[in-house]
Amino acid sequence: MVPIYGGSKARRGRLILLDFAFTNQFKKDLKLMERRGKNIDKIYDVIALLVWEEPLPERCREHRLSGDYEGLTDCHVENDWVMIYRKSNEKIVFYYTGTHSDLL
């Protein structure tokens, strides 16, 4: 797992940690996924890759969204577990997580 040390931008050699934030809705969604028995370490592994600006594995199927979610990106933590976020050059904000049917 790539470590997450905090929510502020830090430089270590060539690595840059993006500033990041979790919406209250994301925190609620995460608690729900934990109550459903999901391994929360999996989502933290994906979050760590994103904030350290590391490429996501192919299995995450990262892609831009359209419609009501235009401007946001989603990726898969597991087959039917997705995370929705907005990433800029300086910051990443995590908005929602859940199953596909949760997020419709």
N, C-alpha and C positions, 0 to 999 in steps of 0.2 A: 504494500500500500504506500502511496506517496503521501507524506505527512502534510497536514494542514496546521499551521501554527497560529493563525489568526485571520482577522478580516481586513487587514491593511496591506497595502502594496509593499513588497520587500524585494530587494535585489540580493541575490546570492550568486556571484559569478554571472553566468548568462541566464539563470533562471529568474523569472519574474512571477511573483504571486499576485494575481489580480485581486483587487478589492472585491469582496463578495458579501451578499446579504440574502437572508431567507425571509420571505413574506410570512405573515402570521398564518395564511392559508396553507403554505407549504409545510409549516411546522405541524399544523393540524392533520394534514394529509399524511405526513410521515408517521405520526402517532397511530393513525388508523392502519397504515400498512404494517406497522409493528404488531398491533393487536391481531392482525390477520395472520401473523406468524412469519412474515417476511424477514429475511436476514438483512438488517439495516446496514451492516458492514458493506454490503454490495453497493448501496447507493453512495455511501461515503467514499468508496474507492473511485466511483465515477466522478463525484464532485471534486475530489482531490486532483484527478487528471485535468479537469476543466479549469480549476483555479491556477494550476501550475502550467497551463497552456500546453499540455501534452496531448498528442493525438489519441482519440478514443478508438478502442478496438472495433473491428467491423461489426461484431455482434450487437453493438449499441445502436447501429442504424441511425446515426444522427442526421437530421434534416430540418429545413426551414418549414414553418407552418404557414397556412393561408387562412382566409376567412376571418372568423372571430379572433383567431390567434395569430393574425398576420404580424410579422416582426419578431415573433418568438421562434425558438428552436426546440425540438424535442429529441430525446434519445431514449433508448430502451435500457433499463437496468436488468430486466429479465424479459422473457418473451411477452408477457402481458403485464408489464410494470414499466410505466414511462415517467419521465421527468421533463417538465417544461420550464424553460429559462430564457433569459435575454442576456446576450453577451455583447459588450462593447470593447473598445481597446483598453479601457481602464477598469471596468467593473463587470461583474456577472451577478444577476439577480435570479434566484430560484423561486418560481411562482407556484407551481403545482406538481404533485406526484400522485400516481395511482394507476389503476387499471384503465384500459381504453374506455370501458363503459362508465367509469367514475368521471372521466374528463369530457364526456360528450355534452 
